[in-house]
Structures are given as C-alpha cells and as structure tokens.
C-alpha cells in the first residue's frame, strides 16, 4: 500500500506493540513519522498499517469488528483496548456476507477479553431475559447472544449445533463454557420444583471436574488440564432431556511432575486442608509430599482449600456419588500422595532396588493400606518387572531409577482411571436421552502453552489447538471469502497464515516417535 504525506498509520512499538502515527515526510525507501508523543521516527512502508482518522473519535470503540474501516491487527487491538477500559469485554465479528444475505448466522464469532475480575451485572437473570430470543446483533455482543442464536437455530431448523470455546491459557475459556451452559439451562430448563434436574446436575458437575482436572499454571490459577466436550440434549419442546460429558487428553504427567510456581490438581490441596479426613489418611501440609512440594506454591490468592473441599463434597452429593464412593475417591488420592514419598536405594543384587529407609517404608505401608492391597505385592510391582517368554515368566529386578519410574507410572495410571470413573459417574447420574434428535455441543479445549519441560500430553494439546486453528481459518477466512466472491462483494482480500506446514511437521514427528517406540 502506498502512503502519502499526512496519512494516518499504525507503527510498531517495542513497549506498546502499536502506536498511532502520522506520515510527515518520505525519505528514500523509508517514511518519516510523528507519533502521539511528538517523537519523530523512521520506518519502512511495508511495516505500517493504515489507520482511520475517525478511530480516535470513537472513544468507546465499536461492538462489531466489521465496522472498522481497516480490519488489521493494530486496529483490532486498539478497539479491544478501548472497550475493555469501559468493561465492555465482548466484541462480535459478523461476516459481511451474512449481513448482506440476511441468513441465519451459522458462524457467529464472539471475541472476549478476560477482565480478571467479577462482573456479576453482566450475567444475572435480567441479562439472560434481555438476550432470550433477541436477533443476533440487535443487542451488545455477549456470550448469552451466541448461546441464544445457537439454541434458536437448533429449534428453528431442527439441526444440532456446536459452540467452540478457544483461546490461550488464561483467556477465560472455562468460565465462558460455564456461562454458556448456564444460559442453555435457563432457556431449556424445566420447572424449579423438579428434584435434581438434568440441568442442575450438569452445572454442578463443573466444580467437580475442576477439582480433579484443573490446576494452577504460570498463566492461570484455574487452568483446565483436560479437554471437555459437553453435549446437551433437548426434546421436541426445546427442554433439556439429557447430557453427556466427554473428556480427553488429561495431563497425567502433572500428577507426578510440576514446576514452580505451578500446582498439582486442586483436589490434592483440598484433601490436605480437609481437617479430620486429612488426619485419618495420615496427611499433612502439602510441603510434606513429593508430588506437591516440587513447587513452593501451595495456596491460591483468595481461595480457601478447606472451603473448596466442602464444595467438591457437595458437588459429589448432587451428582449422586455415595458417601462410600466419596470415601474411596479421597482414599485413593491419599494413597497417591503417600506413594510419591516412597524412595529407593540400591539393593544387594546388581541393578536391584529396595525401599530406602524407615520413612519410605511407612509411606509404602500407608499406600498399600489405602489401595487395600498387599504391601509385598505393591513392592514387587515397583521394584521388579515380569517378562513373559515361551518358556515362562522371568522376573527382572529394577534399579532405583526404574523403580521410581514404575512408581510414577502407577500414580499416573491410577489418577487417570479415577478421573475417567468420575466422568462416567457424572454421565450415569445426569442421564442421556436416547430419543433426543437435537443437541448443542460445547467444546472447551485448553489453551496452547509451551513450558520449560513439555510432556507428551502437552504436545498432543498443542497439536489439537493447531487443528482447531486450521478449522477456524477454514470457516472464517477461506469459506467466508469464497462467499464474498459468489455475491460479488467488493472487499480487500484478507491474508492469513495457513498452519498446514505445522500440522504436517507434527504428524511426521508423531510417526517417527511411534516407529521408535
């Protein structure tokens, strides 16, 4: 794009990302700019983005990104910043082709900026009443608007719908998912007098799944460490008749390995703060357990582990988990913590190992008692490996490192099985409707992250996010601009990064790992 003297532009800034500027002169291949502070800088034309002079007058920003004269990165960020300053955390993106053809919005896009504070006035019953049945785009952008247009499209067309909640870690995906479910239970719920309704159990399953599937990361105090797809089923009258929770990619490695200032799963800290239950299982402060003290972060600001423990217990009651089953759940968690404190030292035989000392022997016995298994069999499981041959079984002793690996593998497997059991229990309790013809699926995929030490699960998570990004590109850029061509709409082609090369590289890496394994 050619820029002339006096043109309004955006120029890169190492501190603020982008700042508004005006071209004052052209000097060879560079242009001279004056930024807001009065400072003069030089830049290459290809590094600049056009800016609408009226943008500065729109103090509150615009609620629909397509109203921007120039839909570029600095313009979008500046608009989000202005709205965020007024606690208007939502912005919609309504494709032009959809507006021209007045068709039902099949690709409704909502951009949300996490306020990192409570805004209860945005999510009360009054707000839900406002958005109930309102045409999309008539009211201010809101997560309820997206949920409502999905519900109306399902009812009017008799077709199932999907809502994808995506974003970086800490963007607010889990909270947004809960708000969507809250709205759907509002418009599709039954009378308040019904005992333990499906919608109530679906909502109450959230704190339970968060306790066992969420943890503190560097960027988020309540980061989902698993993927979740909630399928809400409706009858012919548009009432919720059943639901199912599908989970995948639980970050099992977090059970045994964390880095400062992260935390393990919330449920461990809740159990340690549970008082009498903690005493019964011979637990103490989290700093006493290897699986928790690899990080020195034991508490979350403004959160009481003891109170959260009681909330988790109440959630278990509501979804129909008996007191005997609850006892077994927390007994298993305690066994995992004790198991993590078992250390090994070299045995008398070559490459063999034994329990290190009296302290480790105590934790081994506690783990066996809580798992309700024989302590000698548990010890043999950790310190030896059985190899099956044609002639029979061969028992091979394991050295200390291999015994620790066996210990951690057992802890991860037990926790993963426990998590899957909880999800199955929730689904049985909530109940599915085999006669339901339409559903609304809500996908909460946890965000792309890159840690100092990345597990295989994190690789899978990032790969899934890359696939979702490609899906987004396909629907928002490729398909939408094809629609523009058909309708002969005059627009400037939007360039976007195709991440197919990244997906191909990940697929090759995955195949190489499988062949090596």
C-alpha positions in Angstrom: 0.0 0.0 0.0 1.3 3.5 -0.9 1.3 6.0 1.9 1.3 9.8 1.3 2.3 12.7 3.5 -0.4 13.3 6.2 -1.6 9.7 6.1 -2.7 8.2 9.4 -1.0 4.9 10.2 0.0 2.4 12.9 3.7 1.8 13.6 5.3 -0.9 15.7 6.5 0.0 19.2 8.6 -2.4 21.4 6.7 -1.4 24.5 3.1 -0.8 23.4 3.1 -3.2 20.3 1.5 -0.5 18.1 1.1 3.3 18.4 -0.8 5.8 16.2 1.3 8.0 13.9 1.2 10.4 11.0 3.5 10.5 8.0 5.3 13.8 7.8 7.8 13.1 5.0 9.2 10.4 2.6 12.9 9.7 2.7 14.0 7.3 0.0 12.7 3.8 0.9 11.7 5.0 4.4 9.0 7.3 5.6 9.2 9.8 8.5 6.6 9.5 11.1 5.4 11.6 14.1 3.9 9.6 16.9 1.5 10.8 19.6 4.2 11.8 22.0 5.7 14.2 19.4 8.7 12.0 18.7 9.9 11.5 15.1 10.8 8.0 13.9 11.6 6.4 10.6 10.0 3.2 9.3 9.6 1.0 6.2 6.3 1.4 4.4 5.7 -2.3 4.5 5.9 -2.3 8.3 3.0 0.2 8.5 -0.8 -0.4 8.7 -3.4 2.2 7.6 -5.4 3.8 10.4 -8.8 5.5 10.1 -8.6 9.1 11.4 -12.1 8.7 12.9 -11.0 5.9 15.2 -9.6 8.3 17.8 -13.1 9.9 17.9 -14.8 6.6 18.7 -13.9 6.7 22.3 -15.9 3.6 23.2 -14.8 1.6 20.2 -17.2 -0.4 18.0 -19.0 -3.5 19.1 -18.7 -5.2 15.7 -15.2 -5.6 14.2 -16.6 -5.4 10.6 -17.5 -1.7 11.3 -13.8 -0.9 11.4 -12.6 0.8 8.3 -9.3 -1.2 8.4 -9.6 -4.7 9.8 -5.9 -5.1 10.7 -4.1 -6.2 13.8 -3.4 -2.8 15.4 -6.9 -1.6 14.6 -8.4 -4.7 16.2 -6.2 -4.5 19.3 -6.9 -0.7 19.7 -10.6 -1.3 19.5 -10.5 -4.1 22.1 -8.4 -1.9 24.4 -10.9 0.9 24.3 -13.9 -1.3 25.0 -12.0 -3.2 27.7 -11.4 0.1 29.5 -15.2 0.5 29.8 -15.7 -3.1 31.0 -17.2 -3.9 27.5 -15.3 -7.2 27.3 -17.2 -8.6 24.3 -16.8 -7.8 20.6 -18.6 -9.6 17.8 -17.4 -10.3 14.3 -20.3 -10.6 11.9 -19.1 -11.6 8.3 -20.3 -9.1 5.7 -21.8 -11.8 3.5 -24.0 -12.8 6.4 -25.2 -9.3 6.8 -26.0 -8.8 3.1 -27.9 -12.1 2.7 -29.8 -11.8 6.0 -29.4 -15.5 6.5 -29.2 -17.2 9.9 -25.8 -16.7 11.4 -24.1 -20.1 11.1 -20.7 -18.8 12.0 -21.3 -16.4 14.9 -17.9 -15.2 16.3 -17.5 -13.6 19.7 -14.2 -12.2 20.9 -13.9 -11.9 24.7 -11.2 -10.3 26.8 -10.8 -11.8 30.2 -11.4 -8.9 32.8 -9.8 -11.0 35.6 -12.5 -9.7 37.9 -16.1 -10.4 38.8 -18.7 -8.6 36.7 -22.0 -10.1 38.1 -24.2 -7.4 36.5 -23.3 -9.0 33.1 -24.6 -12.4 33.9 -27.7 -12.1 36.1 -31.2 -13.3 35.3 -32.2 -9.9 33.9 -29.4 -10.1 31.3 -30.5 -13.6 30.3 -34.0 -12.3 29.8 -32.7 -9.5 27.7 -31.0 -11.8 25.2 -33.6 -14.5 25.2 -35.0 -14.6 21.6 -33.3 -11.3 20.6 -32.0 -11.2 17.0 -28.2 -11.7 16.8 -26.5 -8.3 16.6 -29.5 -6.3 17.9 -28.1 -6.0 21.4 -24.5 -5.6 22.6 -22.2 -8.5 22.0 -22.4 -11.1 24.7 -21.8 -14.8 25.4 -25.5 -15.1 26.0 -26.1 -13.9 22.5 -24.0 -16.7 21.0 -25.7 -19.3 23.2 -29.2 -17.9 22.2 -28.5 -17.9 18.5 -27.3 -21.5 18.8 -30.5 -22.5 20.6 -32.8 -20.7 18.2 -31.0 -22.2 15.2 -31.4 -25.6 16.7 -35.1 -25.1 17.4 -36.0 -23.4 14.0 -34.0 -25.7 11.8 -34.1 -28.9 13.8 -30.4 -29.3 13.5 -27.7 -29.9 16.2 -25.3 -27.0 16.9 -21.8 -26.7 18.2 -20.0 -23.9 20.1 -16.2 -23.9 20.1 -14.6 -22.0 23.0 -10.9 -21.4 22.1 -8.1 -19.2 23.2 -4.8 -19.0 25.0 -4.3 -20.3 28.6 -5.9 -17.8 31.0 -8.2 -16.3 28.3 -11.3 -17.4 30.3 -12.4 -20.4 28.3 -13.6 -22.5 31.3 -15.7 -19.6 32.7 -17.1 -18.9 29.3 -18.2 -22.5 28.9 -19.9 -22.4 32.3 -21.8 -19.2 31.3 -22.9 -20.9 28.0 -24.2 -23.9 30.0 -25.9 -21.5 32.5 -27.8 -19.8 29.7 -28.8 -23.0 28.0 -30.2 -24.3 31.2 -32.1 -21.0 31.6 -33.8 -21.2 28.2 -34.1 -25.0 28.1 -34.6 -25.8 31.8 -37.7 -27.2 33.5 -39.7 -26.0 36.5 -37.6 -25.1 39.5 -39.6 -27.6 41.6 -38.2 -30.6 39.8 -35.9 -32.6 42.0 -32.3 -32.8 40.9 -33.0 -31.8 37.3 -30.6 -32.7 34.5 -29.6 -29.1 34.1 -28.8 -28.7 37.8 -26.6 -31.8 37.7 -24.8 -30.6 34.5 -23.9 -27.3 36.2 -22.9 -28.9 39.4 -20.6 -31.3 37.6 -18.4 -28.3 36.7 -16.8 -27.7 40.2 -16.2 -31.5 40.5 -14.4 -31.7 37.1 -12.5 -28.6 38.0 -11.3 -30.0 41.3 -9.9 -33.1 39.6 -9.0 -31.7 36.2 -7.8 -28.1 36.8 -4.5 -26.8 38.2 -2.5 -23.6 38.6 -0.2 -22.9 35.7 2.2 -20.0 35.1 -0.6 -18.0 33.4 -3.8 -19.2 35.1 -4.8 -20.1 38.6 -7.6 -22.4 37.4 -6.3 -23.9 34.1 -8.2 -26.8 32.7 -5.7 -29.6 32.1 -8.1 -31.7 30.0 -10.3 -31.2 27.1 -14.1 -31.3 27.6 -17.0 -31.6 25.2 -20.4 -31.2 26.8 -23.3 -32.5 24.8 -26.6 -31.1 26.0 -29.6 -33.0 24.6 -33.1 -31.5 24.1 -36.5 -32.9 23.5 -39.0 -31.8 20.8 -40.2 -28.9 23.1 -36.7 -27.5 23.5 -36.3 -28.7 27.0 -33.1 -30.3 28.3 -33.7 -34.0 28.4 -30.2 -35.4 28.9 -26.5 -34.6 28.7 -23.1 -36.3 28.3 -19.6 -35.1 29.2 -16.7 -36.3 27.0 -13.2 -35.7 28.2 -9.8 -36.3 26.6 -6.1 -35.6 26.9 -5.9 -35.4 30.7 -2.5 -34.1 31.6 -1.4 -37.2 33.5 2.2 -36.1 33.9 1.1 -33.3 36.2 0.3 -35.8 38.9 4.0 -36.6 39.4 5.9 -33.6 38.0 5.3 -29.9 38.4 7.5 -26.8 38.2 7.4 -23.7 40.3 5.2 -21.7 40.6 2.6 -24.2 39.3 0.5 -26.6 41.3 -0.8 -30.1 41.0 -4.5 -30.8 40.6 -6.7 -28.8 43.1 -8.1 -31.9 44.8 -4.8 -32.8 46.4 -4.5 -29.5 48.2 -8.2 -29.6 49.1 -7.7 -33.0 50.8 -4.6 -31.9 52.7 -6.7 -29.0 54.1 -9.8 -31.1 54.9 -9.1 -31.4 58.7 -10.3 -34.7 60.1 -10.2 -36.5 56.7 -6.6 -35.5 56.3 -5.7 -36.8 59.7 -7.5 -40.1 59.0 -5.3 -40.6 55.9 -2.1 -39.5 57.7 -1.8 -36.4 55.6 -0.4 -33.0 56.5 0.8 -29.9 54.8 1.3 -30.2 51.0 5.0 -29.4 51.6 5.4 -32.9 53.1 4.7 -34.7 49.8 7.0 -35.1 46.8 4.2 -34.8 44.3 3.2 -31.4 45.7 6.5 -29.8 47.0 8.3 -29.7 43.7 6.7 -26.2 43.6 6.5 -23.9 46.6 3.1 -22.7 45.6 0.5 -24.4 47.9 -2.3 -21.8 48.1 -4.2 -19.6 45.6 -4.9 -16.0 46.4 -8.4 -15.5 47.6 -9.1 -19.3 47.7 -9.5 -21.5 50.8 -8.6 -25.1 50.1 -10.7 -26.2 53.0 -13.8 -24.4 51.7 -13.2 -25.8 48.2 -13.0 -29.3 49.7 -16.5 -28.8 51.1 -17.8 -27.5 47.7 -16.3 -30.6 46.0 -18.1 -32.8 48.5 -21.4 -31.0 47.9 -20.9 -31.4 44.1 -20.4 -35.1 44.6 -23.7 -35.3 46.6 -25.6 -33.5 43.9 -24.4 -35.7 41.0 -25.2 -38.8 43.0 -21.9 -40.1 44.3 -22.5 -42.0 47.5 -20.6 -41.3 50.8 -18.9 -44.7 50.4 -17.7 -43.8 46.9 -16.5 -40.4 48.1 -14.5 -42.1 50.8 -12.9 -44.4 48.2 -12.1 -41.4 46.0 -10.2 -39.4 48.6 -8.6 -42.6 50.0 -7.2 -43.1 46.5 -5.9 -39.6 46.4 -4.2 -40.0 49.7 -2.6 -43.3 48.5 -1.1 -41.5 45.5 0.5 -38.9 47.8 2.0 -41.5 50.1 3.2 -43.5 47.0 5.1 -40.4 45.8 7.1 -40.3 49.0 8.5 -43.8 48.6 12.2 -43.6 47.8 14.6 -46.3 46.8 18.2 -47.2 47.3 20.4 -49.9 45.6 19.8 -53.5 46.7 22.3 -56.3 47.3 21.9 -57.7 43.8 23.1 -56.0 40.7 20.6 -53.4 39.3 18.2 -54.1 42.1 16.5 -51.7 44.5 14.9 -51.7 47.9 12.8 -49.2 49.9 15.3 -46.6 51.1 14.6 -46.1 54.8 12.0 -46.2 57.6 10.2 -43.1 56.4 9.7 -44.6 52.9 8.6 -47.9 54.5 5.9 -46.0 56.4 4.6 -44.4 53.2 4.8 -47.7 51.3 2.7 -49.3 54.0 0.2 -46.4 54.0 -0.1 -46.6 50.2 -0.8 -50.3 50.4 -3.3 -49.9 53.2 -5.2 -47.1 51.3 -5.0 -49.0 48.0 -6.2 -52.0 50.0 -3.6 -54.3 48.6 -0.7 -56.4 50.0 2.3 -54.3 50.7 4.7 -57.0 49.4 2.8 -57.3 46.1 3.0 -53.5 45.8 6.7 -53.5 46.5 7.2 -56.3 43.9 5.3 -54.3 41.3 7.6 -51.3 41.8 10.9 -53.0 42.1 10.6 -55.8 39.6 9.3 -56.4 36.1 7.9 -59.6 34.8 8.8 -60.6 31.3 6.7 -63.3 29.5 8.6 -65.8 27.3 7.7 -69.0 25.7 9.5 -70.9 28.5 7.5 -69.0 31.2 7.8 -65.8 33.2 11.1 -64.1 34.1 11.2 -61.7 37.0 13.8 -59.0 36.4 15.0 -56.6 39.2 14.8 -52.9 38.6 17.4 -50.3 39.6 16.4 -47.2 41.6 15.7 -45.0 38.6 13.5 -47.7 37.0 11.7 -48.2 40.3 10.9 -44.5 40.6 9.6 -44.6 37.0 7.4 -47.5 37.9 6.1 -45.6 41.0 5.3 -42.6 38.9 3.7 -44.7 36.2 1.4 -46.3 38.7 0.4 -43.0 40.3 -0.4 -41.5 36.8 -2.4 -44.5 35.8 -4.4 -44.7 39.0 -5.3 -41.0 38.8 -6.3 -41.2 35.2 -8.6 -44.2 35.9 -10.1 -42.3 38.8 -10.8 -39.3 36.6 -12.4 -41.4 34.0 -14.5 -43.1 36.6 -15.7 -39.7 37.9 -16.7 -38.7 34.4 -18.6 -42.0 33.9 -20.3 -41.5 37.2 -21.4 -38.0 36.2 -22.8 -39.2 32.9 -24.7 -42.1 34.6 -26.1 -39.7 37.2 -27.1 -37.0 34.7 -28.6 -39.5 32.2 -28.7 -39.4 28.5 -31.8 -39.2 26.3 -31.6 -41.9 23.6 -34.6 -40.3 21.9 -33.1 -36.9 21.6 -32.8 -35.7 18.0 -31.0 -32.4 18.6 -28.1 -31.4 20.8 -25.9 -28.4 21.4 -22.2 -29.4 21.9 -19.9 -27.1 23.8 -16.2 -27.7 23.3 -13.8 -26.3 26.0 -10.2 -27.1 24.7 -7.4 -26.0 27.0 -5.0 -23.4 25.6 -1.8 -23.6 23.7 1.2 -23.4 26.0 4.9 -24.0 25.9 6.6 -24.9 29.2 10.2 -25.3 30.2 9.6 -29.0 30.2 6.8 -30.2 27.9 5.2 -33.5 28.3 3.8 -35.7 25.5 0.3 -34.6 26.6 1.3 -31.0 26.0 2.4 -32.0 22.5 -1.0 -33.6 21.9 -2.8 -30.5 23.3 -0.8 -28.1 21.1 -1.4 -30.3 18.0 -5.2 -30.3 18.8 -5.1 -26.5 19.1 -3.3 -26.2 15.7 -6.1 -28.3 14.2 -8.7 -26.1 15.7 -6.9 -23.0 14.4 -7.0 -24.5 10.9 -10.7 -25.2 11.3 -11.2 -21.5 12.3 -9.2 -20.3 9.3 -11.2 -22.6 7.0 -14.5 -21.2 8.2 -13.7 -17.6 8.9 -11.3 -16.8 6.1 -11.5 -19.3 3.3 -15.2 -20.2 3.2 -16.3 -16.6 4.0 -14.2 -15.0 1.3 -15.5 -17.6 -1.2 -19.0 -16.4 -0.2 -17.9 -12.8 -1.0 -16.8 -13.9 -4.5 -20.1 -15.6 -5.2 -22.0 -12.5 -4.0 -19.6 -10.2 -6.0 -19.0 -8.1 -2.9 -16.2 -5.5 -3.1 -13.6 -6.2 -0.4 -9.9 -6.3 0.1 -8.6 -9.9 0.3 -7.5 -10.8 3.9 -4.2 -12.6 4.1 -3.9 -15.2 6.8 -1.3 -17.7 7.9 -2.0 -21.3 6.8 -0.7 -23.6 9.6 -0.8 -26.7 7.4 3.0 -27.0 7.5 3.0 -27.1 11.3 0.4 -29.8 11.3 2.4 -31.8 8.7 5.5 -31.4 10.9 3.7 -32.6 14.0 2.3 -35.6 12.1 5.8 -36.6 10.9 7.2 -36.2 14.4 4.3 -38.4 15.8 5.0 -41.1 13.2 8.7 -41.0 14.0 8.0 -41.4 17.7 5.7 -44.3 17.1 8.3 -46.1 14.9 10.9 -45.6 17.6 8.6 -46.9 20.3 
